[in-house]
Amino acid sequence: QVQLVESGGGLVQAGDSLRLSCAASGRTFSSYAVGWFRQAPGKEREFVARISASGRTTYYADSVSGRFTVSRDNAKKSVYLQMNSLKPEDTAVYYCAATTRTYYSGSYYRNGYDYWGQGTQVTVSS
């Protein structure tokens, strides 16, 4: 089992950058793939990015590809989401989630993950 805590959210202007962190507890964090999702008011929670347990493989939503980068440091039990060139439409609560399941079509959806953090708010003003 793993517990996840996100941090690093805040209020920024369009074009700025933010780095979100997802800190995990649990002895086997290196066995978990981690996904980032976001949820804007009145909208469904949507996939943002995923990183494999080893960190070798990453996936991104089209809307963030080229602007966001997911990375991890298993020694620190942490996953990061570097967000550059932020846009107002990136405003949402951002969640990290973990699973031991290997990548499959469900990895883009909430049901593809077993453990979730509480979320961190990101607000991008125009």
Disulfide bonds with the S-S distance in Angstrom:
Cys22-Cys96 2.11
